[in-house]
């Protein structure tokens, strides 16, 4: 007769090995669309190669539209690209 604790022990051991294998496998991150990428104010300033004050001015003039995500101000990268492509101000 098979000891049930041995069966449980062997199953747990195989589960542990599978978890360790998954842990050590490199994860493949698929590149996101620009529409799924959000930039912070600082990243947006770097994207436009301007200062944070200029980003604030662009918001006030309605050139770019900020999104509030939690307590952070974020910008959709696809929208920023559209602004650059459709405007001669940048």
VOGU-3710 file (C-alpha; in Angstrom, 3 decimals, decimal comma):
1> xxxxxxxxxx> 0,000/0,000/0,000  1,246/3,445/-0,917  1,802/5,909/1,857  -0,382/8,977/1,136  2,218/11,286/2,651  4,804/10,076/0,148  2,401/10,862/-2,709  1,807/14,345/-1,319  5,552/14,848/-0,808  6,364/13,838/-4,390
11> xxxxxxxxxx> 3,645/16,116/-5,794  4,839/19,039/-3,689  8,390/18,402/-4,820  7,360/18,461/-8,478  5,367/21,662/-7,907  8,400/23,282/-6,241  10,579/22,317/-9,201  8,079/23,782/-11,654  7,911/27,026/-9,683  11,702/27,275/-9,574
21> xxxxxxxxxx> 11,886/26,657/-13,319  9,350/29,429/-13,951  11,173/31,759/-11,597  14,456/31,387/-13,450  13,054/31,623/-16,975  13,519/35,020/-18,595  10,215/36,758/-19,048  9,325/37,942/-22,496  7,744/41,355/-22,414  5,911/42,157/-25,571
31> xxxxxxxxxx> 6,384/45,721/-26,769  3,355/47,832/-26,088  1,589/50,017/-28,594  2,194/53,719/-28,151  -1,478/54,002/-27,197  -0,795/51,800/-24,153  2,248/53,761/-22,999  1,850/56,627/-20,570  4,581/59,127/-19,776  5,104/61,179/-16,640
41> xxxxxxxxxx> 5,537/64,959/-16,802  9,312/64,514/-16,651  9,321/61,859/-19,390  7,068/64,083/-21,500  9,484/66,987/-21,066  12,328/64,706/-22,186  10,214/63,499/-25,124  9,678/67,096/-26,322  13,178/68,153/-25,204  11,751/71,021/-23,156
51> xxxxxxxxxx> 11,504/71,985/-19,493  8,738/71,045/-17,068  7,603/74,675/-17,162  7,074/74,353/-20,922  4,993/71,212/-20,354  2,848/73,198/-17,897  2,459/75,942/-20,498  1,506/73,414/-23,204  -1,213/72,077/-20,895  -2,553/75,580/-20,181
61> xxxxxxxxxx> -2,615/76,435/-23,892  -4,426/73,184/-24,664  -1,647/71,782/-26,835  -1,407/68,555/-24,838  -4,005/66,837/-22,699  -2,952/65,402/-19,331  -4,547/62,355/-17,742  -4,825/61,982/-13,995  -3,978/58,424/-12,979  -4,259/58,289/-9,225
71> xxxxxxxxxx> -2,382/61,326/-8,009  -0,043/61,399/-11,006  -0,276/63,462/-14,148  0,387/61,252/-17,150  0,331/61,703/-20,918  -0,614/59,173/-23,581  2,395/58,697/-25,853  0,285/58,144/-28,978  -1,458/61,471/-28,396  1,892/63,207/-27,933
81> xxxxxxxxxx> 3,130/61,766/-31,217  -0,046/62,992/-32,939  0,510/66,470/-31,494  4,066/66,528/-32,828  3,027/65,289/-36,259  0,047/67,629/-36,618  1,572/70,774/-35,160  4,379/72,975/-36,346  4,919/74,331/-32,835  7,289/71,543/-31,801
//
